Amino acid sequence: MSSIWRLRQDEALVYVGTTPPPARYFGFTPYLFDQNLGGASRQIAFARLSETLNLAVIGVDTSTGGPGVFDRPVVVIAAANEQTDSRVRSALAAVGWPPGALNTIVFDPAQSNFGLDQDADTFAVLFRVALFDDEQQGKGYIADLPGTVLRVTPNTELPVSPLPSPARRPKDLSHDESSLLAAVNQLGAAIIATYPDYDPKHLMVTEGTPDPASCIEGTGVCAGDNRDTIYPAILPRILFEHDSDFYVVYGVNHVSSGKATHANASVYAMDHLVGVASVTDQEYAGSATDYLLPGSDTDHLYAWKIARECGSEPHCLAVPDAACPDGVATGRLGSIAFWLYLEPSTATAADPSTVILDRVIRFEAK
């Protein structure tokens, strides 16, 4: 029942089930989890091995189920050996599965060390779902997942026949958010002017996770990266030294600008890298007008306060003084990160150079 495992080069993992009910996002991503460095020493890479099979590209059985790609029968094959993939597909076709519902995600053979002993890499597949249209329907789906995961092992090991290394989906460099830069700068100045009794400090926001090759080589930290998004974030820091400290996150609503289909700002407790609170683009509308007069540009902006307590204050996210996973305790490390999932025109994440990264201001009482 472990979420990570070793694999022979000719084995496959096969998910037979249904896709989620309508939601903003879902996807299956294969990972190299950790590697042997010699002796008993291992290194966690947690780096993706191919593009995510997401709702924009997945094939499903359209003869039954819900709207579009939701609540439809589907098969996802995670494999590295071409003969294994072909045999699994033939077996499924023989019992009536339509070819269009069979999907393969690749444990990239060029980056993987297969085997069942201690020298081999370990692998994982994450199935992400975000923001069900009907929350109760989503809870029911999670509580009783309609699917089965099979580990398929040939009786006699097949010769090495590697599937090709997956190609990357191209990014869209043809349009960006630069036209909103002046408005974002104006919003930042207005936020600072709103709190004259506090010392403001703009915190550095990184561009997101590194290329997975650097994590596999041991020079980067991927922590479950996904090419469907970038993860801009502030560096881990003591999030609250005093209960009066607060933050304001602000910037472009990347969904409104057309650079994402789902975006949010999340607070993480670093003790176990757990998300403890978040706000999504579905709530962003109108929040920038807490600081700026309404106008055409404010329709594409947002601003959200993050504090210990919010009371009746609108557009504010409360982070309790509590141990992980219920909050971030005073004096403990935390981070604020941003998700920008799935640019509509590319079925993958926006290129960081085409977006205005979300911004964070920390306020401390004078």
C-alpha positions in Angstrom: 0.0 0.0 0.0 3.0 2.3 -0.2 2.8 5.4 -2.4 6.3 4.7 -3.7 7.7 1.5 -5.2 10.4 0.0 -7.3 9.7 -1.4 -10.7 11.2 -3.9 -13.1 11.8 -2.2 -16.5 9.0 -4.2 -18.1 6.4 -3.7 -15.4 3.5 -1.2 -15.6 1.0 0.4 -13.3 -2.5 0.5 -14.7 -5.4 2.6 -13.3 -8.8 1.5 -14.5 -11.6 3.7 -13.4 -13.4 6.9 -14.0 -12.3 10.5 -14.2 -13.5 12.9 -11.5 -16.8 14.8 -11.6 -16.6 18.3 -13.0 -13.6 20.2 -11.5 -11.3 23.0 -12.4 -8.3 20.7 -12.8 -7.1 17.1 -12.7 -4.1 15.3 -13.9 -1.8 12.2 -13.5 2.0 12.8 -13.1 4.7 10.1 -13.0 7.7 10.8 -10.6 11.1 9.5 -9.9 10.9 9.7 -6.1 14.4 8.7 -4.7 17.7 7.3 -5.9 20.5 5.2 -4.5 23.8 7.2 -4.0 25.9 4.3 -3.0 25.8 2.0 0.0 22.8 2.9 2.2 22.6 6.5 1.1 19.6 7.7 -0.9 18.6 11.0 -2.3 15.0 12.3 -2.7 14.5 13.8 -6.1 10.6 13.8 -6.3 11.0 15.0 -9.9 8.5 14.5 -12.7 9.5 12.1 -15.5 7.1 13.4 -18.2 4.3 15.8 -18.9 1.1 15.5 -16.8 -1.8 13.7 -18.4 -4.4 16.4 -17.6 -8.0 17.2 -18.4 -7.0 19.1 -21.6 -5.3 16.1 -23.2 -6.7 12.9 -21.6 -8.6 10.4 -23.7 -11.8 8.9 -22.2 -14.6 6.6 -23.1 -17.3 9.0 -24.4 -20.0 6.4 -24.7 -21.1 6.8 -21.1 -20.6 9.2 -18.2 -20.8 12.9 -17.6 -20.0 16.1 -19.6 -16.8 16.4 -21.5 -14.0 14.4 -19.9 -15.6 14.3 -16.5 -17.0 11.2 -14.8 -16.0 9.1 -17.8 -14.4 5.6 -17.9 -10.6 5.9 -18.4 -7.4 3.8 -18.4 -4.0 5.3 -17.4 -1.0 3.1 -18.1 2.3 4.1 -16.4 5.2 2.3 -18.1 8.7 2.5 -19.5 8.7 -0.6 -21.8 7.1 -0.3 -25.3 6.3 -4.1 -25.5 4.6 -3.9 -22.0 2.5 -0.9 -23.0 1.5 -2.6 -26.3 0.5 -5.9 -24.5 -1.6 -4.0 -21.9 -3.3 -2.1 -24.6 -4.1 -5.3 -26.5 -5.5 -7.0 -23.4 -7.7 -4.0 -22.7 -8.9 -3.8 -26.3 -9.8 -7.5 -26.2 -12.3 -6.9 -23.4 -13.9 -3.9 -25.1 -12.0 -0.8 -24.1 -12.0 1.8 -26.9 -8.5 2.8 -28.0 -9.3 6.5 -27.3 -9.8 5.8 -23.6 -6.3 4.3 -23.2 -3.6 6.7 -22.1 0.1 6.1 -21.4 2.3 8.2 -19.1 6.0 7.4 -19.3 8.6 6.6 -16.6 11.2 8.1 -18.8 13.8 5.3 -19.4 16.5 7.8 -20.1 16.3 9.2 -16.5 15.4 6.0 -14.5 17.2 3.1 -12.9 14.8 0.2 -12.8 15.0 -2.9 -10.6 13.7 -4.4 -7.4 16.8 -4.2 -5.2 18.2 -1.5 -3.0 20.2 0.0 -5.8 17.1 0.8 -7.9 15.2 4.1 -8.0 11.7 4.4 -6.5 8.7 5.8 -8.5 5.3 7.3 -7.8 2.3 8.7 -9.6 0.3 11.6 -8.2 -3.4 12.0 -9.2 -4.3 15.7 -8.5 -7.8 17.1 -8.5 -8.7 20.7 -7.6 -11.9 22.6 -7.0 -14.9 20.4 -7.7 -17.9 22.3 -9.2 -20.1 20.5 -6.6 -18.2 20.2 -3.3 -20.4 17.4 -2.0 -20.1 15.4 -5.2 -16.4 15.8 -5.0 -16.3 14.6 -1.4 -18.3 11.5 -2.4 -15.8 10.8 -5.3 -12.8 11.0 -3.0 -14.5 9.0 -0.2 -15.2 6.1 -2.6 -12.9 6.4 -5.6 -14.3 4.5 -8.5 -11.1 2.9 -9.8 -8.6 0.1 -9.4 -4.8 0.2 -9.6 -3.1 -2.9 -11.0 0.6 -3.8 -11.1 1.2 -5.7 -14.3 4.3 -8.0 -14.4 5.1 -10.3 -17.3 5.7 -13.9 -16.3 9.0 -13.8 -18.1 10.9 -10.6 -18.2 10.7 -8.8 -21.5 13.8 -7.5 -23.3 14.5 -3.8 -22.8 12.4 -1.9 -25.3 12.2 1.7 -24.0 9.3 4.0 -24.7 10.6 7.2 -26.3 11.4 10.0 -23.9 8.3 12.2 -23.8 8.3 15.4 -25.7 7.4 18.7 -23.9 4.4 20.6 -24.9 5.5 24.0 -26.2 4.9 27.1 -24.2 3.0 30.1 -25.5 5.3 33.1 -25.8 3.0 35.1 -28.1 1.2 37.0 -25.3 2.1 38.1 -21.8 0.9 40.2 -18.9 3.3 43.1 -19.4 0.4 45.6 -20.1 -0.6 45.2 -16.5 2.8 46.0 -14.9 2.0 49.6 -14.2 -1.3 48.7 -12.6 0.4 46.1 -10.4 3.0 48.6 -9.3 0.2 51.1 -8.5 -1.7 48.5 -6.5 1.5 47.8 -4.5 1.9 51.5 -3.6 -1.7 51.8 -2.7 -1.5 48.8 -0.3 1.5 50.3 1.5 -0.2 53.6 1.8 -3.2 51.9 3.5 -1.2 50.8 6.5 0.9 53.9 7.6 1.5 52.5 11.1 3.3 49.4 9.8 6.8 48.9 8.3 6.3 47.2 4.9 8.9 44.9 3.3 8.6 43.4 -0.2 9.7 39.7 0.0 11.4 38.0 -2.9 9.2 35.6 -4.8 11.0 32.8 -6.7 10.1 31.8 -10.2 9.1 28.3 -9.1 10.6 24.8 -9.1 13.7 24.0 -11.1 14.0 21.8 -14.1 13.6 18.2 -12.9 16.9 17.2 -14.4 18.7 19.3 -11.7 16.7 17.5 -9.0 17.7 14.1 -10.4 21.3 15.3 -10.5 21.0 16.4 -6.9 21.5 20.2 -7.5 17.9 21.3 -7.1 14.7 20.6 -5.0 11.6 19.7 -7.0 9.2 18.5 -4.2 6.7 17.0 -6.6 6.9 19.5 -9.5 4.4 19.5 -12.3 4.8 21.1 -15.7 1.2 22.1 -15.7 2.1 24.9 -13.3 4.8 27.0 -11.9 5.2 27.4 -8.1 6.3 31.0 -7.3 6.9 31.3 -3.6 8.7 33.2 -0.9 11.6 31.5 0.7 10.8 29.7 4.0 10.8 32.1 6.9 9.4 32.6 10.4 5.9 33.5 9.2 4.6 35.2 12.4 7.0 36.6 15.0 4.1 38.6 16.5 0.3 38.2 16.3 0.2 41.7 14.8 2.3 40.8 11.8 0.4 40.3 8.5 1.0 40.0 4.8 -0.7 41.2 1.6 -0.4 39.1 -1.5 -1.3 40.8 -4.7 -0.8 40.9 -8.5 -2.5 39.7 -11.7 -5.4 37.4 -11.6 -3.8 35.0 -14.1 -7.1 33.3 -15.0 -8.6 36.7 -15.9 -5.5 37.5 -18.0 -5.7 34.2 -19.9 -2.5 32.7 -18.6 -4.0 30.0 -16.4 -7.2 28.1 -15.9 -6.8 27.8 -12.1 -4.7 30.0 -9.7 -4.4 30.4 -6.0 -2.3 31.7 -3.1 -1.5 29.2 -0.4 0.1 29.3 3.1 2.4 26.4 3.9 3.7 25.1 7.2 7.2 24.0 6.5 7.3 21.4 9.4 5.7 18.9 7.1 5.3 21.0 3.9 1.6 21.1 4.4 -0.8 23.7 3.0 -2.8 25.1 5.8 -4.9 27.8 4.1 -5.5 29.2 0.6 -7.6 31.5 -1.5 -8.4 30.8 -5.2 -9.0 32.9 -8.3 -12.7 32.2 -7.9 -12.7 34.6 -5.0 -10.3 37.3 -6.4 -12.9 39.4 -8.2 -13.2 42.9 -6.7 -10.5 42.4 -4.1 -8.1 45.0 -5.7 -10.7 47.7 -5.2 -10.0 47.5 -1.4 -7.0 49.6 -2.3 -7.6 51.1 -5.8 -10.6 52.8 -7.3 -12.5 50.4 -9.7 -11.2 50.6 -13.3 -10.6 48.4 -16.3 -7.2 47.1 -15.0 -8.5 46.3 -11.5 -10.7 43.7 -13.1 -7.5 41.7 -13.8 -5.9 42.3 -10.4 -6.3 40.9 -6.9 -5.1 41.7 -3.4 -5.5 39.5 -0.3 -4.5 40.0 3.3 -3.0 37.1 5.3 -3.2 37.6 9.1 -3.7 35.8 12.4 -7.3 37.0 12.7 -9.6 38.6 10.1 -12.8 39.3 12.0 -15.3 40.6 9.5 -12.6 42.0 7.2 -13.2 41.1 3.6 -10.6 39.6 1.3 -8.6 38.3 4.3 -7.2 34.8 5.0 -6.7 33.7 8.7 -3.8 31.5 9.7 -4.3 30.1 13.2 -1.5 30.0 15.7 -1.5 26.2 15.8 0.7 23.3 15.1 0.8 21.8 11.6 -1.6 20.9 9.9 -4.0 23.3 11.6 -2.0 26.4 11.2 1.5 27.9 11.6 2.6 28.4 15.2 4.4 31.6 16.3 8.1 31.3 15.6 7.7 28.4 13.2 8.8 28.4 9.5 6.2 28.9 6.8 6.0 30.0 3.2 3.5 31.6 0.8 3.3 30.0 -2.6 1.2 30.5 -5.7 -0.2 28.1 -8.3 -0.7 29.0 -11.9 -2.2 25.9 -13.5 -2.7 25.2 -17.2 -2.6 27.9 -19.8 -5.6 27.3 -22.0 -3.8 27.7 -25.3 -1.1 25.1 -24.5 -2.4 22.5 -22.1 0.6 23.1 -19.9 1.9 25.9 -17.6 2.6 29.4 -18.7 6.2 30.3 -19.3 7.4 32.3 -16.3 8.8 35.1 -18.6 5.2 35.8 -19.8 3.6 36.4 -16.4 4.0 39.0 -13.7 4.9 36.9 -10.7 2.6 37.4 -7.7 4.0 39.7 -5.0 4.1 39.6 -1.2 4.5 42.5 1.3 5.1 41.8 4.9 3.8 44.3 7.4 5.2 44.7 11.0 4.0 47.2 13.5 6.3 50.2 14.0 
